[in-house]
Amino acid sequence: MPAHFPDWIDAFVDFTAGTGSPERLRLWAAISCVAGVLERKRWVFTAGSNLYPNLYVVFVAPPGVGKSKVLEIVRRFWSKIEGQKIAHASVTKASLIDELCDAERIVTVPTMVPPTYQFNSLKVLSSELGVLLPDYANEFMNTLTHLYDGDPYSERRRTSKLNIEIQRPQ
């Protein structure tokens, strides 16, 4: 899709019309796609702090309506943009944190001092919630809740001498 569309989200919804997916699902896929690309590179200052376009979107629909088809298009868009990190579809809490730790991004912003901005941004795209969360895992859900706010994340484990610190997760 060329970048000259006046409204990228509307263009995505039109572009994916042939998938058979409901329009509302395609709209949220487009919003998620944009939020994923923006990472922590754009924000709104509100309530005394930066608010980043961090979204957790879950498609709830019967089988066969095209959830996987439209999500595959989002995956292809993300895959074509240099530096975008996409997690495996099935992860444990530990492997998600490992992938997020490996998803370091350094962006140059000439107007900032210093002119580089470092953060960790990982996109998780799973066509089935049951694949991402096979059973209700309280620790995993609590970690996802913590990561959603974008505040520093750290964990330390005595047994494997694990010490992870992520200052700006997304």
DSSP file (Angstrom, degrees, kcal/mol; ACC not computed):
  #  RESIDUE AA STRUCTURE BP1 BP2  ACC     N-H-->O    O-->H-N    N-H-->O    O-->H-N    TCO  KAPPA ALPHA  PHI   PSI    X-CA   Y-CA   Z-CA
    1    1 A M              0   0    0      0, 0.0     4,-0.0     0, 0.0    11,-0.0   0.000 360.0 360.0 360.0 118.8    0.0    0.0    0.0
    2    2 A P    >   -     0   0    0      0, 0.0     3,-0.7     0, 0.0     0, 0.0  -0.234 360.0-122.4 -61.8 154.3    1.6    3.3   -1.0
    3    3 A A  T 3  S+     0   0    0      1,-0.2     5,-0.1     3,-0.0     0, 0.0   0.370  93.0  89.1 -80.7   5.2    2.1    5.9    1.7
    4    4 A H  T 3   +     0   0    0      3,-0.0    -1,-0.2     4,-0.0     3,-0.0   0.328  54.6 119.0 -90.2  10.5    0.1    8.6   -0.1
    5    5 A F    <   -     0   0    0     -3,-0.7     3,-0.3     1,-0.1     5,-0.0  -0.558  63.6-139.6 -72.7 136.1   -3.3    7.6    1.4
    6    6 A P  S    S+     0   0    0      0, 0.0     2,-0.4     0, 0.0    -1,-0.1   0.805  96.8  28.4 -66.7 -26.9   -4.8   10.4    3.4
    7    7 A D     >  -     0   0    0      1,-0.1     4,-2.2     2,-0.0     5,-0.2  -0.872  67.1-170.5-137.2 102.1   -6.0    7.9    6.0
    8    8 A W  H  > S+     0   0    0     -2,-0.4     4,-2.5    -3,-0.3     5,-0.2   0.876  87.2  54.3 -61.5 -39.5   -3.9    4.8    6.4
    9    9 A I  H  > S+     0   0    0      2,-0.2     4,-2.3     1,-0.2    -1,-0.2   0.934 109.9  45.8 -64.0 -46.3   -6.3    3.0    8.7
   10   10 A D  H  > S+     0   0    0      1,-0.2     4,-2.4     2,-0.2    -1,-0.2   0.899 112.3  52.6 -61.3 -39.4   -9.2    3.4    6.2
   11   11 A A  H  X S+     0   0    0     -4,-2.2     4,-2.9     2,-0.2    -2,-0.2   0.898 108.9  49.4 -63.8 -40.2   -6.9    2.3    3.4
   12   12 A F  H  X S+     0   0    0     -4,-2.5     4,-2.1     2,-0.2    -2,-0.2   0.921 109.5  51.4 -63.6 -44.2   -6.0   -0.8    5.3
   13   13 A V  H  < S+     0   0    0     -4,-2.3    -2,-0.2     1,-0.2    -1,-0.2   0.917 114.8  43.2 -59.8 -43.4   -9.7   -1.6    6.0
   14   14 A D  H >< S+     0   0    0     -4,-2.4     3,-1.4     1,-0.2     4,-0.3   0.919 111.7  54.3 -66.4 -43.5  -10.4   -1.3    2.3
   15   15 A F  H 3< S+     0   0    0     -4,-2.9     3,-0.4     1,-0.3    -2,-0.2   0.830 111.6  44.6 -60.0 -34.3   -7.3   -3.2    1.3
   16   16 A T  T >< S+     0   0    0     -4,-2.1     3,-2.0     1,-0.2     5,-0.5   0.328  80.3 104.5 -95.1   7.3   -8.3   -6.2    3.5
   17   17 A A  G X  S+     0   0    0     -3,-1.4     3,-1.2     1,-0.3    -1,-0.2   0.836  73.7  61.7 -58.1 -33.3  -12.0   -6.2    2.4
   18   18 A G  G 3  S+     0   0    0     -3,-0.4    -1,-0.3    -4,-0.3    -2,-0.1   0.519  84.8  77.7 -73.2  -4.3  -11.4   -9.3    0.3
   19   19 A T  G <  S-     0   0    0     -3,-2.0    -1,-0.2     2,-0.1    -2,-0.2   0.700  99.0-127.5 -76.6 -18.0  -10.4  -11.4    3.3
   20   20 A G    <   +     0   0    0     -3,-1.2    -2,-0.1     1,-0.3    -3,-0.1   0.417  62.5 140.4  83.3  -2.8  -14.0  -11.8    4.3
   21   21 A S        -     0   0    0     -5,-0.5    -1,-0.3    45,-0.2    45,-0.2  -0.462  63.2 -95.6 -71.6 145.0  -13.1  -10.6    7.8
   22   22 A P     >  -     0   0    0      0, 0.0     4,-2.1     0, 0.0     3,-0.2  -0.268  31.1-119.3 -59.4 148.2  -15.7   -8.3    9.5
   23   23 A E  H  > S+     0   0    0      1,-0.2     4,-2.5     2,-0.2     5,-0.2   0.876 112.4  54.8 -59.3 -40.5  -15.0   -4.6    9.1
   24   24 A R  H  > S+     0   0    0      1,-0.2     4,-2.1     2,-0.2    -1,-0.2   0.900 108.6  48.8 -62.1 -40.1  -14.7   -4.0   12.8
   25   25 A L  H  > S+     0   0    0     -3,-0.2     4,-2.0     1,-0.2    -1,-0.2   0.907 111.8  48.9 -64.9 -42.3  -12.0   -6.7   13.1
   26   26 A R  H  X S+     0   0    0     -4,-2.1     4,-2.1     2,-0.2    -2,-0.2   0.859 108.8  54.4 -66.3 -35.0  -10.1   -5.2   10.1
   27   27 A L  H  X S+     0   0    0     -4,-2.5     4,-2.4     2,-0.2    -2,-0.2   0.935 110.6  44.7 -63.2 -46.7  -10.3   -1.8   11.7
   28   28 A W  H  X S+     0   0    0     -4,-2.1     4,-2.4     1,-0.2    -2,-0.2   0.826 110.0  55.6 -69.7 -30.3   -8.8   -3.0   15.0
   29   29 A A  H  X S+     0   0    0     -4,-2.0     4,-2.2     2,-0.2    -1,-0.2   0.914 109.5  47.4 -63.8 -41.7   -6.1   -4.9   13.0
   30   30 A A  H  X S+     0   0    0     -4,-2.1     4,-2.4     2,-0.2    -2,-0.2   0.923 111.8  48.9 -64.6 -45.4   -5.2   -1.6   11.3
   31   31 A I  H  X S+     0   0    0     -4,-2.4     4,-2.5     1,-0.2    -2,-0.2   0.919 113.2  48.1 -60.9 -43.4   -5.1    0.3   14.6
   32   32 A S  H  X S+     0   0    0     -4,-2.4     4,-2.6     2,-0.2    -1,-0.2   0.883 108.9  54.2 -63.4 -39.5   -2.9   -2.5   16.1
   33   33 A C  H  X S+     0   0    0     -4,-2.2     4,-1.9     2,-0.2    -2,-0.2   0.934 111.5  44.1 -61.4 -47.1   -0.7   -2.4   13.1
   34   34 A V  H  X S+     0   0    0     -4,-2.4     4,-2.3     2,-0.2    -2,-0.2   0.930 113.4  50.5 -64.4 -46.1   -0.1    1.4   13.4
   35   35 A A  H  X S+     0   0    0     -4,-2.5     4,-1.4     1,-0.2    -1,-0.2   0.897 109.5  52.3 -60.1 -40.0    0.4    1.2   17.2
   36   36 A G  H  < S+     0   0    0     -4,-2.6    -1,-0.2     1,-0.2    -2,-0.2   0.894 110.6  46.4 -63.6 -40.1    2.9   -1.6   16.7
   37   37 A V  H  < S+     0   0    0     -4,-1.9    -1,-0.2     1,-0.2    -2,-0.2   0.858 108.3  56.1 -71.2 -34.9    5.0    0.3   14.2
   38   38 A L  H >< S+     0   0    0     -4,-2.3     3,-2.7     1,-0.2     4,-0.5   0.814  78.6 164.8 -67.2 -29.1    4.9    3.5   16.4
   39   39 A E  T 3< S-     0   0    0     -4,-1.4     3,-0.3     1,-0.3    -1,-0.2  -0.195  73.2 -34.8  49.0-132.7    6.5    1.6   19.3
   40   40 A R  T 3  S+     0   0    0      1,-0.2    -1,-0.3    12,-0.1    -2,-0.1   0.081 118.8  97.6-102.8  20.7    7.7    4.1   21.9
   41   41 A K  S <  S+     0   0    0     -3,-2.7     2,-0.3    -4,-0.1    -2,-0.2   0.662  86.8  37.3 -83.6 -16.2    8.8    6.5   19.2
   42   42 A R        +     0   0    0     -4,-0.5     2,-0.3    -3,-0.3    -1,-0.1  -0.977  69.8 160.0-134.5 147.5    5.5    8.6   19.5
   43   43 A W        -     0   0    0     -2,-0.3     2,-0.4     9,-0.2     9,-0.2  -0.971  33.4-126.0-157.6 168.2    3.6    9.5   22.6
   44   44 A V  E     -A   51   0A   0      7,-2.0     7,-2.7    -2,-0.3     2,-0.7  -0.987  25.1-132.9-120.4 132.5    1.0   11.8   24.1
   45   45 A F  E     +A   50   0A   0     -2,-0.4     2,-0.3     5,-0.2     5,-0.2  -0.782  45.8 148.7 -87.5 115.9    1.8   13.6   27.3
   46   46 A T  E >   +A   49   0A   0      3,-2.8     3,-1.8    -2,-0.7    -2,-0.1  -0.996  54.6  10.2-148.8 147.5   -1.2   13.2   29.6
   47   47 A A  T 3  S-     0   0    0     -2,-0.3    -1,-0.1     1,-0.3     3,-0.1   0.813 130.7 -54.9  53.1  34.3   -1.8   13.0   33.4
   48   48 A G  T 3  S+     0   0    0      1,-0.2     2,-0.3    -3,-0.0    -1,-0.3   0.521 123.0  61.8  84.0   5.8    1.8   14.0   34.0
   49   49 A S  E <  S-A   46   0A   0     -3,-1.8    -3,-2.8    -5,-0.1     2,-0.3  -0.960  88.8 -80.8-153.2 171.2    3.6   11.3   32.0
   50   50 A N  E     -A   45   0A   0     -2,-0.3     2,-0.5    -5,-0.2    -5,-0.2  -0.568  33.2-155.7 -77.3 137.3    4.0    9.9   28.5
   51   51 A L  E     -A   44   0A   0     -7,-2.7    -7,-2.0    -2,-0.3    99,-0.1  -0.971  13.4-158.9-114.9 117.9    1.3    7.6   27.2
   52   52 A Y        -     0   0    0     -2,-0.5     2,-2.5    -9,-0.2    -9,-0.2  -0.564  31.5-103.0 -96.4 158.4    2.6    5.3   24.5
   53   53 A P        +     0   0    0      0, 0.0     2,-0.7     0, 0.0   -14,-0.2  -0.326  62.8 153.3 -78.5  60.8    0.5    3.5   21.8
   54   54 A N        +     0   0    0     -2,-2.5     2,-0.4    94,-0.1   -18,-0.1  -0.819  18.5 177.5 -94.3 116.5    0.7    0.2   23.7
   55   55 A L        -     0   0    0     -2,-0.7     2,-0.5   -23,-0.1     0, 0.0  -0.941  29.3-163.1-124.7 142.5   -2.3   -2.0   22.9
   56   56 A Y        -     0   0    0     -2,-0.4     2,-0.5     2,-0.0    -2,-0.0  -0.976  25.0-178.3-114.0 111.6   -3.4   -5.5   23.8
   57   57 A V        -     0   0    0     -2,-0.5     2,-0.5   -28,-0.0    -2,-0.0  -0.950   9.5-170.8-116.8 128.6   -6.1   -6.4   21.3
   58   58 A V        -     0   0    0     -2,-0.5     2,-0.6     2,-0.0    -2,-0.0  -0.979  14.7-144.9-120.0 123.6   -8.0   -9.6   21.4
   59   59 A F        -     0   0    0     -2,-0.5     2,-0.6     2,-0.0    70,-0.2  -0.786  14.6-169.6 -87.8 120.2  -10.2  -10.6   18.5
   60   60 A V        +     0   0    0     -2,-0.6    -2,-0.0     7,-0.0   -35,-0.0  -0.941  31.7 124.0-113.0 111.6  -13.3  -12.5   19.8
   61   61 A A        -     0   0    0     -2,-0.6     3,-0.1   -36,-0.0     5,-0.1  -0.981  62.0 -85.0-160.4 158.3  -15.2  -14.1   16.9
   62   62 A P    >   -     0   0    0      0, 0.0     3,-1.0     0, 0.0     0, 0.0  -0.228  60.7 -82.3 -64.8 160.7  -16.5  -17.5   15.8
   63   63 A P  T 3  S+     0   0    0      0, 0.0     0, 0.0     0, 0.0     0, 0.0  -0.295 111.1  28.9 -60.0 146.9  -14.2  -19.8   13.8
   64   64 A G  T 3  S+     0   0    0     -3,-0.1     0, 0.0     1,-0.1     0, 0.0   0.555  80.2 112.2  84.4   8.8  -13.9  -19.1   10.1
   65   65 A V  S <  S-     0   0    0     -3,-1.0    -1,-0.1    -4,-0.0   -46,-0.0   0.543  93.6 -96.2 -92.6  -5.1  -14.6  -15.4   10.0
   66   66 A G  S  > S+     0   0    0    -45,-0.2     4,-1.9    -5,-0.1     5,-0.2   0.692  75.7 138.7 105.6  20.8  -11.1  -14.4    9.0
   67   67 A K  H  > S+     0   0    0      1,-0.2     4,-2.1     2,-0.2     5,-0.2   0.961  80.4  44.7 -58.9 -51.0   -9.2  -13.5   12.2
   68   68 A S  H  > S+     0   0    0      1,-0.2     4,-2.0     2,-0.2    -1,-0.2   0.857 110.0  56.1 -63.9 -35.8   -6.0  -15.4   11.0
   69   69 A K  H  > S+     0   0    0      1,-0.2     4,-1.2     2,-0.2    -1,-0.2   0.937 111.3  40.9 -64.1 -46.9   -6.2  -13.9    7.5
   70   70 A V  H  X S+     0   0    0     -4,-1.9     4,-1.7     1,-0.2    -1,-0.2   0.857 113.7  54.0 -72.5 -32.9   -6.2  -10.3    8.6
   71   71 A L  H  X S+     0   0    0     -4,-2.1     4,-2.5    -5,-0.2    -1,-0.2   0.848 103.7  56.5 -68.2 -32.3   -3.6  -10.9   11.3
   72   72 A E  H  X S+     0   0    0     -4,-2.0     4,-2.3     2,-0.2    -1,-0.2   0.863 104.9  52.4 -65.6 -34.5   -1.3  -12.5    8.7
   73   73 A I  H  X S+     0   0    0     -4,-1.2     4,-2.3     2,-0.2    -2,-0.2   0.914 109.0  49.4 -66.3 -42.2   -1.5   -9.2    6.7
   74   74 A V  H  X S+     0   0    0     -4,-1.7     4,-2.6     1,-0.2     5,-0.2   0.928 110.1  51.7 -60.4 -44.4   -0.5   -7.3    9.8
   75   75 A R  H  X S+     0   0    0     -4,-2.5     4,-2.6     1,-0.2    -2,-0.2   0.911 108.7  50.7 -58.8 -43.1    2.4   -9.7   10.3
   76   76 A R  H  X S+     0   0    0     -4,-2.3     4,-1.3     2,-0.2    -1,-0.2   0.907 110.2  49.6 -63.8 -40.9    3.5   -9.1    6.7
   77   77 A F  H >< S+     0   0    0     -4,-2.3     3,-0.6     1,-0.2     4,-0.4   0.957 113.7  45.3 -60.7 -49.9    3.4   -5.3    7.1
   78   78 A W  H >< S+     0   0    0     -4,-2.6     3,-1.3     1,-0.2     6,-0.3   0.890 109.3  56.2 -61.2 -39.5    5.4   -5.5   10.3
   79   79 A S  H 3< S+     0   0    0     -4,-2.6    -1,-0.2     1,-0.3    -2,-0.2   0.774 102.3  56.3 -65.5 -26.0    7.9   -7.9    8.8
   80   80 A K  T << S+     0   0    0     -4,-1.3     2,-0.6    -3,-0.6    -1,-0.3   0.546  89.8  86.0 -84.3  -6.5    8.7   -5.5    6.0
   81   81 A I  S X  S-     0   0    0     -3,-1.3     3,-1.7    -4,-0.4    -4,-0.0  -0.852  87.6-115.6-100.1 122.0    9.7   -2.7    8.3
   82   82 A E  T 3  S+     0   0    0     -2,-0.6     3,-0.1     1,-0.2    -2,-0.1  -0.233  93.5  15.4 -58.0 134.6   13.3   -2.8    9.3
   83   83 A G  T 3  S+     0   0    0      1,-0.3     2,-0.3    -4,-0.1    -1,-0.2   0.274  83.4 138.6  90.5 -10.9   14.0   -3.4   13.0
   84   84 A Q    <   -     0   0    0     -3,-1.7     2,-0.5    -6,-0.3    -1,-0.3  -0.516  40.8-150.7 -72.0 132.2   10.5   -4.6   14.0
   85   85 A K        -     0   0    0     36,-0.3    38,-2.7    -2,-0.3     2,-0.5  -0.911  11.3-170.4-109.1 125.6   10.6   -7.5   16.4
   86   86 A I  B     -b  123   0B   0     -2,-0.5    38,-0.2    36,-0.2     3,-0.1  -0.967  17.2-134.2-118.9 126.9    7.8  -10.1   16.4
   87   87 A A        -     0   0    0     36,-3.6    38,-0.4    -2,-0.5     2,-0.1  -0.268  31.9 -91.7 -72.9 161.6    7.5  -12.7   19.1
   88   88 A H        -     0   0    0      1,-0.1    -1,-0.1     2,-0.1     3,-0.1  -0.385  37.4-116.8 -65.3 154.2    6.9  -16.3   18.4
   89   89 A A  S    S+     0   0    0      1,-0.2     2,-0.6    35,-0.1    -1,-0.1   0.853 102.9  45.2 -66.2 -35.9    3.1  -17.2   18.6
   90   90 A S  S    S+     0   0    0     43,-0.0     2,-0.3    36,-0.0    -1,-0.2  -0.942  75.7 156.7-115.3 116.6    3.5  -19.5   21.5
   91   91 A V        -     0   0    0     -2,-0.6     2,-0.2    41,-0.3     3,-0.0  -0.950  34.0-136.1-135.9 154.1    5.6  -18.3   24.4
   92   92 A T     >  -     0   0    0     -2,-0.3     4,-2.4     1,-0.1     5,-0.2  -0.546  41.5-101.1 -93.2 172.1    6.0  -18.9   28.1
   93   93 A K  H  > S+     0   0    0     -2,-0.2     4,-2.2     1,-0.2     5,-0.2   0.935 124.7  48.7 -58.5 -45.2    6.4  -16.0   30.5
   94   94 A A  H  > S+     0   0    0      1,-0.2     4,-2.2     2,-0.2    -1,-0.2   0.913 112.4  46.0 -63.4 -44.0   10.1  -16.6   30.6
   95   95 A S  H  > S+     0   0    0      2,-0.2     4,-2.6     1,-0.2    -1,-0.2   0.844 109.9  55.1 -71.4 -30.8   10.6  -16.8   26.8
   96   96 A L  H  X S+     0   0    0     -4,-2.4     4,-2.7     2,-0.2    -1,-0.2   0.936 109.8  46.3 -63.2 -45.4    8.4  -13.7   26.3
   97   97 A I  H  X S+     0   0    0     -4,-2.2     4,-2.6     2,-0.2    -2,-0.2   0.899 111.7  52.1 -64.3 -39.6   10.8  -11.8   28.7
   98   98 A D  H  X S+     0   0    0     -4,-2.2     4,-1.9     2,-0.2    -2,-0.2   0.933 112.0  45.7 -60.3 -45.6   13.8  -13.2   26.8
   99   99 A E  H  X S+     0   0    0     -4,-2.6     4,-0.8     1,-0.2    -2,-0.2   0.901 113.0  50.0 -65.3 -40.1   12.4  -12.1   23.5
  100  100 A L  H >< S+     0   0    0     -4,-2.7     3,-0.6     1,-0.2    -1,-0.2   0.895 109.2  52.0 -64.4 -39.2   11.5   -8.7   24.9
  101  101 A C  H 3< S+     0   0    0     -4,-2.6     3,-0.3     1,-0.2    -1,-0.2   0.882 111.2  47.6 -62.6 -38.6   15.0   -8.4   26.3
  102  102 A D  H 3< S+     0   0    0     -4,-1.9     2,-0.7     1,-0.2    -1,-0.2   0.612  94.0  80.6 -76.5 -12.8   16.4   -9.2   22.8
  103  103 A A    <<  +     0   0    0     -4,-0.8    18,-2.1    -3,-0.6    -1,-0.2  -0.187  63.3 157.5 -91.7  43.7   14.1   -6.7   21.1
  104  104 A E  E     -C  120   0C   0     -2,-0.7     2,-0.4    -3,-0.3    16,-0.3  -0.463  20.3-168.4 -71.3 137.4   16.3   -3.7   21.9
  105  105 A R  E     -C  119   0C   0     14,-3.7    14,-2.4    -2,-0.2     2,-0.5  -0.981  11.2-165.7-127.0 139.4   15.8   -0.7   19.7
  106  106 A I  E     -C  118   0C   0     -2,-0.4     2,-0.4    12,-0.2    12,-0.2  -0.984  13.3-172.6-125.5 119.4   17.9    2.4   19.5
  107  107 A V  E     -C  117   0C   0     10,-2.9    10,-2.8    -2,-0.5     2,-0.5  -0.902  19.4-132.8-115.9 138.4   16.3    5.4   17.7
  108  108 A T  E     +C  116   0C   0     -2,-0.4     8,-0.3     8,-0.2     3,-0.1  -0.803  23.0 177.4 -92.3 126.0   18.0    8.6   16.7
  109  109 A V    >   -     0   0    0      6,-3.6     3,-2.4    -2,-0.5    -2,-0.0  -0.887  14.1-161.7-127.2  96.9   16.1   11.8   17.6
  110  110 A P  T 3  S+     0   0    0      0, 0.0    -1,-0.1     0, 0.0     6,-0.1   0.734  87.3  57.3 -56.0 -25.9   18.2   14.8   16.6
  111  111 A T  T 3  S+     0   0    0      4,-0.1     2,-0.2    -3,-0.1    -3,-0.0   0.571  94.2  84.6 -83.5  -7.5   16.2   17.2   18.8
  112  112 A M  S <  S-     0   0    0     -3,-2.4    -3,-0.1     3,-0.1     5,-0.0  -0.597  83.6-110.8 -93.3 156.2   16.8   15.2   22.0
  113  113 A V  S    S+     0   0    0     -2,-0.2    -2,-0.0     1,-0.2     0, 0.0  -0.971 114.9  28.0-124.9 114.4   19.8   15.4   24.3
  114  114 A P  S    S-     0   0    0      0, 0.0    -1,-0.2     0, 0.0    -5,-0.1   0.649  98.2-137.5 -68.6 162.9   21.3   12.8   24.0
  115  115 A P  S    S+     0   0    0      0, 0.0    -6,-3.6     0, 0.0     2,-0.4   0.398  78.2  76.0 -77.8   4.5   20.2   12.3   20.4
  116  116 A T  E     -C  108   0C   0     -8,-0.3     2,-0.4    -6,-0.1    -8,-0.2  -0.906  59.8-162.5-117.6 148.5   19.5    8.5   20.8
  117  117 A Y  E     -C  107   0C   0    -10,-2.8   -10,-2.9    -2,-0.4     2,-0.4  -0.994   8.0-159.1-130.6 123.0   16.6    6.9   22.6
  118  118 A Q  E     +C  106   0C   0     -2,-0.4     2,-0.3   -12,-0.2   -12,-0.2  -0.867  24.7 142.5-108.9 136.4   16.8    3.2   23.7
  119  119 A F  E     -C  105   0C   0    -14,-2.4   -14,-3.7    -2,-0.4     2,-0.5  -0.950  44.3-116.5-156.3 171.1   13.8    1.0   24.4
  120  120 A N  E     +Cd 104 169C   0     48,-2.5    50,-1.3    -2,-0.3     2,-0.4  -0.980  32.3 178.9-118.3 123.3   12.7   -2.6   24.0
  121  121 A S        +     0   0    0    -18,-2.1     2,-0.4    -2,-0.5   -36,-0.3  -0.986   3.3 174.7-131.8 126.3    9.7   -3.2   21.7
  122  122 A L        -     0   0    0     -2,-0.4     2,-0.5   -38,-0.1   -36,-0.2  -0.995  18.7-148.2-133.6 132.0    8.1   -6.5   20.9
  123  123 A K  B     -b   86   0B   0    -38,-2.7   -36,-3.6    -2,-0.4     2,-0.6  -0.857   9.4-161.1 -98.7 133.3    5.0   -7.3   18.9
  124  124 A V        +     0   0    0     -2,-0.5     2,-0.5   -38,-0.2   -36,-0.1  -0.965  12.7 176.1-115.6 119.0    3.1  -10.4   19.9
  125  125 A L        +     0   0    0     -2,-0.6     2,-0.4   -38,-0.4    -2,-0.0  -0.935   6.2 163.3-128.9 107.6    0.7  -11.7   17.3
  126  126 A S        -     0   0    0     -2,-0.5    -2,-0.0     1,-0.1     3,-0.0  -0.990  30.9-152.5-128.4 126.9   -1.1  -14.9   18.0
  127  127 A S  S    S+     0   0    0     -2,-0.4     2,-0.4     1,-0.2   -59,-0.1   0.626  88.4  44.3 -75.7 -10.6   -4.2  -15.9   16.0
  128  128 A E    >>  -     0   0    0      1,-0.1     4,-1.5   -39,-0.1     3,-1.2  -0.985  67.9-151.4-134.8 125.1   -5.5  -17.9   19.0
  129  129 A L  H 3> S+     0   0    0     -2,-0.4     4,-3.5     1,-0.3    -1,-0.1   0.854 100.1  61.6 -60.2 -34.4   -5.5  -16.6   22.6
  130  130 A G  H 34 S+     0   0    0      1,-0.2    -1,-0.3     2,-0.2    -3,-0.0   0.731 101.1  52.8 -65.6 -22.4   -5.3  -20.2   23.7
  131  131 A V  H <4 S+     0   0    0     -3,-1.2   -40,-0.2     2,-0.1    -1,-0.2   0.894 115.2  39.8 -76.8 -42.1   -1.9  -20.5   21.9
  132  132 A L  H  < S+     0   0    0     -4,-1.5   -41,-0.3     1,-0.3    -2,-0.2   0.925 134.6  22.2 -70.8 -44.7   -0.5  -17.5   23.6
  133  133 A L     <  -     0   0    0     -4,-3.5    -1,-0.3    -5,-0.2    -2,-0.1  -0.774  69.9-179.3-124.6  84.5   -2.1  -18.3   27.0
  134  134 A P  S    S+     0   0    0      0, 0.0     2,-0.3     0, 0.0    -1,-0.1   0.808  75.2   1.1 -60.8 -30.7   -2.8  -22.1   27.0
  135  135 A D  S    S-     0   0    0     -3,-0.1     2,-0.7     2,-0.0     0, 0.0  -0.971 100.4 -75.6-148.3 161.0   -4.3  -21.9   30.5
  136  136 A Y        -     0   0    0     -2,-0.3     2,-0.7     1,-0.1    -3,-0.0  -0.417  50.8-174.2 -64.0 108.2   -4.9  -19.1   32.9
  137  137 A A     >  -     0   0    0     -2,-0.7     4,-2.7     1,-0.2     5,-0.2  -0.892  11.3-163.3-108.6 103.0   -1.4  -18.4   34.2
  138  138 A N  H  > S+     0   0    0     -2,-0.7     4,-2.4     1,-0.2     5,-0.2   0.876  89.0  49.3 -56.1 -44.4   -1.6  -15.9   37.0
  139  139 A E  H  > S+     0   0    0      2,-0.2     4,-2.0     1,-0.2    -1,-0.2   0.906 112.4  48.4 -63.7 -41.7    2.1  -15.0   36.9
  140  140 A F  H  > S+     0   0    0      2,-0.2     4,-2.4     1,-0.2    -2,-0.2   0.925 112.4  48.6 -63.9 -45.6    2.1  -14.6   33.1
  141  141 A M  H  X S+     0   0    0     -4,-2.7     4,-2.3     1,-0.2    -2,-0.2   0.898 110.5  51.0 -63.2 -40.6   -1.0  -12.3   33.3
  142  142 A N  H  X S+     0   0    0     -4,-2.4     4,-2.2    -5,-0.2    -1,-0.2   0.886 109.8  50.3 -64.1 -38.1    0.5  -10.2   36.0
  143  143 A T  H  X S+     0   0    0     -4,-2.0     4,-2.7     2,-0.2    -2,-0.2   0.923 109.8  50.1 -65.1 -43.8    3.6   -9.8   34.0
  144  144 A L  H  X S+     0   0    0     -4,-2.4     4,-1.8     1,-0.2    -2,-0.2   0.899 110.1  51.3 -60.2 -40.5    1.6   -8.7   30.9
  145  145 A T  H  X S+     0   0    0     -4,-2.3     4,-0.8     2,-0.2    -1,-0.2   0.920 111.4  47.0 -62.4 -44.2   -0.3   -6.2   33.1
  146  146 A H  H ><>S+     0   0    0     -4,-2.2     3,-0.7     1,-0.2     5,-0.6   0.922 111.8  50.1 -63.8 -44.5    3.0   -4.8   34.4
  147  147 A L  H ><5S+     0   0    0     -4,-2.7     3,-1.5     1,-0.2    -1,-0.2   0.819  97.6  69.9 -65.1 -30.6    4.5   -4.5   30.9
  148  148 A Y  H 3<5S+     0   0    0     -4,-1.8    -1,-0.2     1,-0.3    -2,-0.2   0.864  94.4  54.6 -56.9 -38.2    1.4   -2.8   29.5
  149  149 A D  T <<5S-     0   0    0     -4,-0.8    -1,-0.3    -3,-0.7    -2,-0.2   0.665 104.3-131.1 -72.7 -15.5    2.2    0.4   31.5
  150  150 A G  T < 5 +     0   0    0     -3,-1.5    -3,-0.1    -4,-0.4    -2,-0.1   0.601  55.9 144.9  77.0  10.1    5.7    0.6   30.0
  151  151 A D      < -     0   0    0     -5,-0.6    -1,-0.2     1,-0.2    17,-0.1  -0.395  63.8 -72.0 -76.5 159.9    7.4    1.0   33.3
  152  152 A P        -     0   0    0      0, 0.0     2,-0.4     0, 0.0    15,-0.2  -0.195  51.3-154.5 -53.5 141.0   10.8   -0.5   34.0
  153  153 A Y  E     +E  166   0D   0     13,-3.0    13,-3.4    -3,-0.1     2,-0.3  -0.963  19.3 165.4-120.5 135.3   10.7   -4.3   34.3
  154  154 A S  E     +E  165   0D   0     -2,-0.4     2,-0.3    11,-0.2    11,-0.2  -0.995   9.2 178.5-145.9 151.5   13.2   -6.4   36.2
  155  155 A E  E     -E  164   0D   0      9,-2.1     9,-2.8    -2,-0.3     2,-0.4  -0.988   6.4-166.8-149.3 149.4   13.4   -9.9   37.5
  156  156 A R  E     -E  163   0D   0     -2,-0.3     2,-0.4     7,-0.2     7,-0.2  -0.999   1.6-167.4-139.2 133.5   16.1  -11.8   39.3
  157  157 A R  E   > -E  162   0D   0      5,-2.4     5,-1.1    -2,-0.4     4,-0.4  -0.985  12.2-156.3-124.6 131.5   16.3  -15.5   39.9
  158  158 A R  T > 5S+     0   0    0     -2,-0.4     3,-0.5     3,-0.2    -1,-0.1   0.870  87.4  59.6 -72.2 -38.3   18.7  -17.1   42.4
  159  159 A T  T 3 5S+     0   0    0      1,-0.2    -1,-0.2     2,-0.1    -2,-0.0   0.874 119.0  24.1 -66.3 -39.6   18.8  -20.5   40.8
  160  160 A S  T 3 5S-     0   0    0      2,-0.1    -1,-0.2     0, 0.0    -2,-0.2   0.288 103.7-116.7-109.6  11.2   20.1  -19.6   37.4
  161  161 A K  T < 5 +     0   0    0     -3,-0.5     2,-0.4    -4,-0.4    -3,-0.2   0.858  55.9 169.2  56.0  36.3   21.8  -16.3   38.3
  162  162 A L  E   < +E  157   0D   0     -5,-1.1    -5,-2.4     2,-0.0     2,-0.3  -0.654  14.0 171.7 -82.6 131.0   19.3  -14.6   36.1
  163  163 A N  E     +E  156   0D   0     -2,-0.4     2,-0.4    -7,-0.2    -7,-0.2  -0.840   5.6 176.4-142.8 101.6   19.2  -10.8   36.3
  164  164 A I  E     +E  155   0D   0     -9,-2.8    -9,-2.1    -2,-0.3     2,-0.4  -0.904   5.3 177.2-112.1 133.6   17.0   -9.0   33.7
  165  165 A E  E     +E  154   0D   0     -2,-0.4     2,-0.5   -11,-0.2   -11,-0.2  -0.975   4.4 179.0-135.8 122.3   16.4   -5.2   33.6
  166  166 A I  E     -E  153   0D   0    -13,-3.4   -13,-3.0    -2,-0.4   -65,-0.0  -0.964   6.4-171.0-123.2 110.9   14.4   -3.6   30.9
  167  167 A Q  S    S+     0   0    0     -2,-0.5    -1,-0.1     1,-0.3   -48,-0.1   0.870  80.8  22.2 -73.2 -37.8   14.1    0.2   31.4
  168  168 A R  S    S+     0   0    0    -16,-0.1   -48,-2.5   -15,-0.1    -1,-0.3  -0.651  78.1 177.9-133.8  77.3   11.6    1.0   28.7
  169  169 A P  B      d  120   0C   0      0, 0.0   -48,-0.2     0, 0.0   -68,-0.0  -0.497 360.0 360.0 -81.7 150.9    9.5   -2.1   27.7
  170  170 A Q              0   0    0    -50,-1.3   -49,-0.2    -2,-0.2  -131,-0.1   0.243 360.0 360.0-154.4 360.0    6.7   -2.0   25.1
